[in-house]
Amino acid sequence: MNTRIYKKTAFSMLCFLVFVATTYAQDGAGGINQATQMVTSYFDPATKLIYAIGAVVGLIGGVKVYNKFSSGDPDTSKTAASWFGACIFLIVSATILRSFFL
């Protein structure tokens, strides 16, 4: 007789938990869409920031190459290529990331 009461109580608690879980369940797709919108809203400012960093790197690289060229250093072309490559990498990576995720 006691097992019947325990079974009814357990069944009642299970029904209550299912009711509570379904009542407070939220839309998963809505949360994912909201998170996607928040992340994609950061791409425009981040892309502009990377372009600005590329411009600063280009200016610093130009000054460094000019100083090496003015002093007659034979390693000027390697330095120019490395700074130019860094600027191109920043610009291309920002553009590819933006086009890939948006």
Secondary structure, DSSP 8 states (H G I E B T S, - for coil): -HHHHHHHHHHHHHHHHHHHHHHS---HHHHHHHHHHHHHTTHHHHHHHHHHHHHHHHHHHHHHHHHHHHHT-TTHHHHHHHHHHHHHHHHHHHHHHHHHH-
